[in-house]
Amino acid sequence: MVVGLISLLLCQLVGELVVRTLDLTLPGPIVGMVLYFVVLQVRRPPTDSPLVRGAQGVLRHLPLLYVPAGVGVISYLGVLGAQALPIAAGLVLSWLAGLLVTAGGAVLVLRLTGQRSVLR
Amino acid sequence: MTFQLDAAWTWMVGSPLFGVTLTLVAYQLARLLWERTGRHALLNPVLLAIVLAGGTLLLLGVDYGTYMEGGQYIAFLLGPATVALALPLHLESRLVRRAALPVVVGIVAGCVTSIVVAFTVTEWLSGDSELALSMAPKSATTPVSIALAESLGGIASLTAVFTILAGILGAVAGPAVLSLFRVRDLRARGLAVGAASHGIGTSRALEESSVEGAFSGLAMGLNALATAIALPLLLLLLT
Protein backbone atom coordinates (compact mmCIF):
# COMPACT_ATOMS: atom_id res chain seq x y z
CA MET A 1 0.00 0.00 0.00
CA VAL A 2 2.79 2.43 0.91
CA VAL A 3 4.70 1.59 -2.28
CA GLY A 4 1.46 2.11 -4.26
CA LEU A 5 0.82 5.46 -2.61
CA ILE A 6 4.40 6.58 -3.21
CA SER A 7 4.14 5.79 -6.92
CA LEU A 8 0.86 7.76 -7.22
CA LEU A 9 2.30 10.74 -5.30
CA LEU A 10 5.52 10.69 -7.35
CA CYS A 11 3.56 10.68 -10.61
CA GLN A 12 1.46 13.60 -9.35
CA LEU A 13 4.54 15.46 -8.15
CA VAL A 14 6.29 15.11 -11.52
CA GLY A 15 3.01 16.11 -13.22
CA GLU A 16 2.71 19.25 -11.05
CA LEU A 17 6.33 20.17 -11.80
CA VAL A 18 5.82 19.64 -15.55
CA VAL A 19 2.70 21.85 -15.78
CA ARG A 20 4.40 24.61 -13.79
CA THR A 21 7.65 24.46 -15.72
CA LEU A 22 5.89 24.46 -19.11
CA ASP A 23 3.11 26.81 -17.89
CA LEU A 24 0.31 24.49 -19.12
CA THR A 25 -3.43 24.99 -18.41
CA LEU A 26 -3.70 21.38 -17.32
CA PRO A 27 -3.93 19.98 -13.79
CA GLY A 28 -0.78 18.27 -12.50
CA PRO A 29 -2.76 15.11 -11.57
CA ILE A 30 -3.93 14.70 -15.21
CA VAL A 31 -0.31 14.76 -16.41
CA GLY A 32 0.46 12.41 -13.51
CA MET A 33 -2.28 10.08 -14.78
CA VAL A 34 -0.56 9.93 -18.18
CA LEU A 35 2.76 9.15 -16.46
CA TYR A 36 1.23 6.42 -14.31
CA PHE A 37 -0.41 4.94 -17.42
CA VAL A 38 2.99 4.78 -19.14
CA VAL A 39 4.52 3.13 -16.04
CA LEU A 40 1.74 0.52 -15.99
CA GLN A 41 2.05 -0.16 -19.73
CA VAL A 42 5.82 -0.59 -19.52
CA ARG A 43 6.03 -2.57 -16.26
CA ARG A 44 2.82 -4.62 -16.72
CA PRO A 45 2.57 -5.37 -12.97
CA PRO A 46 0.49 -8.38 -11.81
CA THR A 47 -2.88 -7.44 -10.26
CA ASP A 48 -1.71 -8.17 -6.71
CA SER A 49 1.45 -6.05 -6.91
CA PRO A 50 1.75 -3.06 -4.53
CA LEU A 51 1.92 -0.74 -7.55
CA VAL A 52 -1.64 -1.69 -8.47
CA ARG A 53 -3.08 -2.10 -4.98
CA GLY A 54 -2.43 1.53 -4.02
CA ALA A 55 -4.48 2.71 -7.00
CA GLN A 56 -7.26 0.22 -6.27
CA GLY A 57 -7.34 1.45 -2.68
CA VAL A 58 -7.85 5.14 -3.48
CA LEU A 59 -10.28 4.44 -6.34
CA ARG A 60 -12.55 2.31 -4.13
CA HIS A 61 -13.78 5.42 -2.32
CA LEU A 62 -13.39 7.99 -5.09
CA PRO A 63 -16.86 9.51 -4.43
CA LEU A 64 -15.82 10.36 -0.84
CA LEU A 65 -12.98 12.55 -2.08
CA TYR A 66 -15.40 14.88 -3.91
CA VAL A 67 -17.50 15.59 -0.81
CA PRO A 68 -15.43 18.48 0.65
CA ALA A 69 -15.43 20.39 -2.68
CA GLY A 70 -19.15 19.73 -3.08
CA VAL A 71 -19.95 21.09 0.37
CA GLY A 72 -18.56 24.42 -0.90
CA VAL A 73 -21.86 24.93 -2.70
CA ILE A 74 -23.40 26.03 0.64
CA SER A 75 -21.45 29.31 0.41
CA TYR A 76 -23.19 30.15 -2.90
CA LEU A 77 -26.82 29.27 -2.19
CA GLY A 78 -27.71 32.99 -2.36
CA VAL A 79 -26.22 33.52 -5.83
CA LEU A 80 -27.70 30.26 -7.10
CA GLY A 81 -31.15 31.30 -5.86
CA ALA A 82 -30.96 34.83 -7.29
CA GLN A 83 -30.05 33.60 -10.80
CA ALA A 84 -31.80 30.25 -10.56
CA LEU A 85 -33.33 30.08 -14.05
CA PRO A 86 -30.31 30.98 -16.22
CA ILE A 87 -28.04 28.84 -14.06
CA ALA A 88 -30.32 25.80 -14.03
CA ALA A 89 -31.15 26.03 -17.75
CA GLY A 90 -27.57 26.76 -18.85
CA LEU A 91 -26.18 23.99 -16.69
CA VAL A 92 -28.70 21.26 -17.47
CA LEU A 93 -29.05 21.97 -21.21
CA SER A 94 -25.31 22.19 -21.87
CA TRP A 95 -24.68 19.11 -19.74
CA LEU A 96 -27.31 17.17 -21.69
CA ALA A 97 -26.04 18.44 -25.06
CA GLY A 98 -22.42 17.61 -24.17
CA LEU A 99 -23.36 14.15 -22.91
CA LEU A 100 -25.43 13.18 -25.93
CA VAL A 101 -23.16 14.69 -28.60
CA THR A 102 -20.10 12.95 -27.08
CA ALA A 103 -21.93 9.61 -27.03
CA GLY A 104 -23.47 10.17 -30.48
CA GLY A 105 -20.16 11.19 -32.06
CA ALA A 106 -18.37 8.17 -30.62
CA VAL A 107 -21.14 5.72 -31.62
CA LEU A 108 -21.23 7.14 -35.15
CA VAL A 109 -17.49 6.72 -35.73
CA LEU A 110 -17.50 3.27 -34.06
CA ARG A 111 -20.12 2.20 -36.61
CA LEU A 112 -18.37 3.88 -39.57
CA THR A 113 -15.14 2.07 -38.69
CA GLY A 114 -17.07 -1.20 -38.50
CA GLN A 115 -16.45 -1.92 -34.80
CA ARG A 116 -18.81 -4.19 -32.93
CA SER A 117 -20.58 -2.80 -29.88
CA VAL A 118 -19.17 -3.53 -26.45
CA LEU A 119 -22.22 -4.38 -24.36
CA ARG A 120 -22.73 -5.39 -20.76
CA MET B 1 -15.92 22.35 38.56
CA THR B 2 -17.29 24.57 35.77
CA PHE B 3 -18.29 23.42 32.31
CA GLN B 4 -16.49 25.17 29.44
CA LEU B 5 -19.05 24.23 26.79
CA ASP B 6 -18.46 27.30 24.61
CA ALA B 7 -14.70 26.85 24.60
CA ALA B 8 -15.02 23.14 23.83
CA TRP B 9 -17.47 23.85 20.98
CA THR B 10 -15.27 26.55 19.44
CA TRP B 11 -12.28 24.23 19.63
CA MET B 12 -14.21 21.35 18.09
CA VAL B 13 -15.60 23.05 14.96
CA GLY B 14 -12.26 24.73 14.25
CA SER B 15 -10.32 21.50 14.60
CA PRO B 16 -9.42 19.35 11.57
CA LEU B 17 -10.96 16.47 13.50
CA PHE B 18 -14.43 17.98 12.97
CA GLY B 19 -14.25 18.37 9.18
CA VAL B 20 -12.72 14.94 8.62
CA THR B 21 -15.17 13.16 10.93
CA LEU B 22 -18.23 14.98 9.56
CA THR B 23 -17.22 14.13 5.97
CA LEU B 24 -16.64 10.45 6.73
CA VAL B 25 -19.84 10.07 8.78
CA ALA B 26 -21.92 11.83 6.09
CA TYR B 27 -20.40 9.62 3.39
CA GLN B 28 -20.92 6.42 5.36
CA LEU B 29 -24.56 7.32 6.14
CA ALA B 30 -25.11 8.22 2.49
CA ARG B 31 -23.71 4.86 1.37
CA LEU B 32 -25.86 2.96 3.88
CA LEU B 33 -29.00 4.77 2.72
CA TRP B 34 -28.07 4.15 -0.90
CA GLU B 35 -27.50 0.43 -0.26
CA ARG B 36 -30.75 0.12 1.74
CA THR B 37 -32.79 1.63 -1.10
CA GLY B 38 -31.40 -0.84 -3.63
CA ARG B 39 -28.85 1.71 -4.92
CA HIS B 40 -31.44 4.22 -6.06
CA ALA B 41 -29.81 6.68 -8.48
CA LEU B 42 -31.39 9.76 -6.87
CA LEU B 43 -29.81 8.80 -3.55
CA ASN B 44 -26.34 8.95 -5.10
CA PRO B 45 -23.73 8.80 -2.29
CA VAL B 46 -21.83 11.93 -3.40
CA LEU B 47 -25.00 14.02 -3.61
CA LEU B 48 -26.41 12.68 -0.35
CA ALA B 49 -23.11 13.06 1.54
CA ILE B 50 -22.81 16.69 0.34
CA VAL B 51 -26.41 17.41 1.41
CA LEU B 52 -25.87 15.76 4.81
CA ALA B 53 -22.52 17.45 5.53
CA GLY B 54 -23.58 20.82 4.05
CA GLY B 55 -26.92 20.72 5.88
CA THR B 56 -25.17 19.97 9.17
CA LEU B 57 -22.86 22.98 8.69
CA LEU B 58 -25.81 25.27 7.93
CA LEU B 59 -27.70 23.98 11.00
CA LEU B 60 -24.69 24.44 13.26
CA GLY B 61 -23.80 27.81 11.75
CA VAL B 62 -20.29 26.66 10.84
CA ASP B 63 -18.86 28.33 7.73
CA TYR B 64 -17.21 26.48 4.85
CA GLY B 65 -13.71 27.77 5.56
CA THR B 66 -13.83 26.41 9.11
CA TYR B 67 -15.08 23.04 7.85
CA MET B 68 -12.23 22.88 5.33
CA GLU B 69 -9.67 22.91 8.19
CA GLY B 70 -10.46 19.19 8.14
CA GLY B 71 -12.05 18.82 4.71
CA GLN B 72 -8.78 19.72 3.00
CA TYR B 73 -7.15 16.48 4.19
CA ILE B 74 -9.76 14.42 2.36
CA ALA B 75 -9.70 16.71 -0.68
CA PHE B 76 -5.90 16.28 -0.81
CA LEU B 77 -6.32 12.64 -1.81
CA LEU B 78 -8.11 13.69 -5.02
CA GLY B 79 -4.72 14.33 -6.63
CA PRO B 80 -3.34 10.79 -6.22
CA ALA B 81 -6.82 9.36 -6.94
CA THR B 82 -6.89 11.19 -10.29
CA VAL B 83 -3.47 9.70 -11.09
CA ALA B 84 -4.90 6.28 -10.12
CA LEU B 85 -7.55 6.56 -12.89
CA ALA B 86 -4.77 5.36 -15.21
CA LEU B 87 -5.31 1.88 -13.74
CA PRO B 88 -8.74 1.14 -15.29
CA LEU B 89 -7.39 2.70 -18.49
CA HIS B 90 -4.40 0.35 -18.42
CA LEU B 91 -6.59 -2.69 -17.76
CA GLU B 92 -8.76 -1.83 -20.80
CA SER B 93 -5.90 -0.47 -22.92
CA ARG B 94 -6.51 -2.78 -25.90
CA LEU B 95 -10.11 -1.62 -26.15
CA VAL B 96 -9.04 2.01 -25.73
CA ARG B 97 -6.40 1.86 -28.46
CA ARG B 98 -8.82 0.39 -31.00
CA ALA B 99 -11.34 3.12 -30.22
CA ALA B 100 -8.88 6.04 -30.56
CA LEU B 101 -10.65 7.76 -33.48
CA PRO B 102 -14.22 7.49 -32.09
CA VAL B 103 -12.90 8.77 -28.75
CA VAL B 104 -11.28 11.86 -30.27
CA VAL B 105 -14.31 12.67 -32.46
CA GLY B 106 -16.73 12.24 -29.53
CA ILE B 107 -14.65 14.40 -27.20
CA VAL B 108 -14.10 17.26 -29.65
CA ALA B 109 -17.76 17.35 -30.77
CA GLY B 110 -19.05 17.11 -27.19
CA CYS B 111 -16.62 19.71 -25.86
CA VAL B 112 -17.50 22.34 -28.47
CA THR B 113 -21.25 21.68 -28.08
CA SER B 114 -21.09 21.90 -24.30
CA ILE B 115 -19.21 25.23 -24.31
CA VAL B 116 -21.42 26.85 -26.97
CA VAL B 117 -24.70 25.76 -25.34
CA ALA B 118 -23.52 26.70 -21.83
CA PHE B 119 -22.44 30.18 -22.90
CA THR B 120 -25.36 31.06 -25.19
CA VAL B 121 -28.18 29.73 -22.99
CA THR B 122 -26.81 31.33 -19.81
CA GLU B 123 -26.16 34.66 -21.51
CA TRP B 124 -29.51 34.67 -23.28
CA LEU B 125 -31.46 34.05 -20.06
CA SER B 126 -29.43 36.29 -17.74
CA GLY B 127 -28.00 38.96 -20.03
CA ASP B 128 -24.89 38.60 -17.90
CA SER B 129 -21.81 37.66 -19.93
CA GLU B 130 -19.69 37.26 -16.80
CA LEU B 131 -22.11 34.59 -15.54
CA ALA B 132 -22.10 32.94 -19.00
CA LEU B 133 -18.29 32.93 -19.01
CA SER B 134 -18.31 31.29 -15.60
CA MET B 135 -20.63 28.58 -16.93
CA ALA B 136 -18.74 27.90 -20.19
CA PRO B 137 -15.82 25.75 -18.86
CA LYS B 138 -17.89 23.78 -16.31
CA SER B 139 -17.51 20.37 -18.04
CA ALA B 140 -13.74 20.36 -17.49
CA THR B 141 -12.38 19.00 -14.21
CA THR B 142 -12.26 21.64 -11.43
CA PRO B 143 -8.62 22.82 -11.59
CA VAL B 144 -8.92 23.40 -15.35
CA SER B 145 -12.36 25.03 -15.28
CA ILE B 146 -11.26 27.38 -12.49
CA ALA B 147 -8.03 28.36 -14.23
CA LEU B 148 -9.90 29.03 -17.49
CA ALA B 149 -12.58 31.14 -15.78
CA GLU B 150 -9.87 33.16 -14.04
CA SER B 151 -7.88 33.85 -17.19
CA LEU B 152 -10.87 34.59 -19.44
CA GLY B 153 -12.86 36.90 -17.16
CA GLY B 154 -15.36 34.62 -15.41
CA ILE B 155 -15.92 34.29 -11.66
CA ALA B 156 -13.69 31.41 -10.58
CA SER B 157 -15.58 30.48 -7.40
CA LEU B 158 -18.88 30.29 -9.30
CA THR B 159 -17.22 28.14 -11.97
CA ALA B 160 -16.13 25.77 -9.20
CA VAL B 161 -19.75 25.48 -8.04
CA PHE B 162 -21.07 24.94 -11.62
CA THR B 163 -18.39 22.31 -12.25
CA ILE B 164 -19.36 20.39 -9.12
CA LEU B 165 -23.08 20.62 -10.00
CA ALA B 166 -22.36 19.29 -13.52
CA GLY B 167 -20.47 16.42 -11.89
CA ILE B 168 -23.32 15.60 -9.52
CA LEU B 169 -25.78 15.72 -12.42
CA GLY B 170 -23.71 13.09 -14.22
CA ALA B 171 -23.36 10.87 -11.15
CA VAL B 172 -27.10 10.99 -10.51
CA ALA B 173 -28.59 11.02 -14.01
CA GLY B 174 -25.84 10.23 -16.55
CA PRO B 175 -26.35 6.47 -16.99
CA ALA B 176 -30.16 6.79 -16.91
CA VAL B 177 -30.21 9.54 -19.57
CA LEU B 178 -27.88 7.51 -21.82
CA SER B 179 -30.15 4.47 -21.46
CA LEU B 180 -33.17 6.65 -22.25
CA PHE B 181 -31.48 7.67 -25.52
CA ARG B 182 -30.54 4.01 -26.19
CA VAL B 183 -26.78 4.49 -25.94
CA ARG B 184 -25.74 0.91 -25.12
CA ASP B 185 -22.09 0.74 -26.12
CA LEU B 186 -20.12 0.79 -22.85
CA ARG B 187 -17.26 2.76 -24.41
CA ALA B 188 -19.59 5.54 -25.60
CA ARG B 189 -21.42 5.57 -22.25
CA GLY B 190 -18.24 5.94 -20.21
CA LEU B 191 -16.84 8.54 -22.59
CA ALA B 192 -20.00 10.68 -22.42
CA VAL B 193 -20.23 10.62 -18.62
CA GLY B 194 -16.54 11.52 -18.21
CA ALA B 195 -16.75 14.32 -20.81
CA ALA B 196 -19.89 15.91 -19.34
CA SER B 197 -19.24 15.25 -15.65
CA HIS B 198 -15.47 14.79 -15.15
CA GLY B 199 -14.31 13.00 -11.97
CA ILE B 200 -17.63 12.91 -10.12
CA GLY B 201 -19.23 11.27 -13.16
CA THR B 202 -16.24 8.93 -13.39
CA SER B 203 -16.74 7.79 -9.81
CA ARG B 204 -20.24 6.67 -10.87
CA ALA B 205 -19.02 5.14 -14.17
CA LEU B 206 -16.53 2.98 -12.23
CA GLU B 207 -19.48 1.54 -10.30
CA GLU B 208 -21.30 0.73 -13.56
CA SER B 209 -18.52 -1.31 -15.22
CA SER B 210 -14.74 -1.35 -15.64
CA VAL B 211 -15.04 -0.42 -19.34
CA GLU B 212 -17.22 2.60 -18.54
CA GLY B 213 -14.83 3.60 -15.75
CA ALA B 214 -11.82 3.40 -18.05
CA PHE B 215 -13.40 5.46 -20.84
CA SER B 216 -14.82 7.96 -18.36
CA GLY B 217 -11.42 8.61 -16.79
CA LEU B 218 -9.93 8.97 -20.26
CA ALA B 219 -12.69 11.38 -21.29
CA MET B 220 -12.11 13.51 -18.19
CA GLY B 221 -8.44 13.95 -19.10
CA LEU B 222 -9.03 14.57 -22.81
CA ASN B 223 -11.93 16.94 -22.19
CA ALA B 224 -9.79 19.02 -19.82
CA LEU B 225 -7.26 19.36 -22.64
CA ALA B 226 -9.93 20.03 -25.31
CA THR B 227 -11.67 22.67 -23.17
CA ALA B 228 -8.40 24.47 -22.43
CA ILE B 229 -7.71 24.70 -26.19
CA ALA B 230 -11.25 25.29 -27.50
CA LEU B 231 -12.67 27.74 -24.96
CA PRO B 232 -10.45 30.76 -25.75
CA LEU B 233 -11.03 30.21 -29.50
CA LEU B 234 -14.82 29.77 -29.17
CA LEU B 235 -15.10 32.90 -27.01
CA LEU B 236 -13.67 34.92 -29.91
CA LEU B 237 -16.71 33.84 -31.92
CA LEU B 238 -19.28 34.04 -29.10
CA THR B 239 -18.46 37.44 -27.60
Interface residues (C-beta under 8 A of the other chain):
Chain A: L5 L8 L9 C11 Q12 G15 T25 L26 P27 G28 P29 I30 G32 M33 V34 L35 Y36 F37 L40 Q41 V52 G54 A55 Q56 V58 L59 H61 L62 P63 L64 L65 Y66 V67 P68 A69 G70 V71 G72 V73 I74 S75 Y76 V79 L80 Q83 L85 P86 I87 A89 G90 L91 V92 L93 S94 W95 L96 A97 G98 L99 L100 V101 T102 A103 G104 G105 A106 V107 L108 V109 L110 T113 Q115 S117 V118 L119 R120
Chain B: G19 T23 L24 A26 Y27 P45 V46 L47 A49 I50 A53 G54 L57 L58 D63 Y64 Y67 M68 G71 Q72 I74 A75 L77 L78 G79 P80 A81 T82 V83 A84 L85 A86 L87 P88 L89 H90 S93 L95 R98 A99 L101 P102 V103 V105 G106 I107 V108 A109 G110 C111 T113 S114 I115 V117 A118 V121 T122 W124 L125 S126 D128 L131 A132 M135 K138 S139 T141 T142 P143 V144 A147 L148 S151 S157 L158 A160 V161 F162 I164 L165 A166 G167 I168 L169 G170 A171 G174 V177 L178 F181 V183 R184 D185 L186 R187 A188 R189 L191 A192 V193 A195 A196 S197 G199 I200 T202 S203 R204 L206 S209 V211 G217 A219 M220 G221 A224 L225 A228
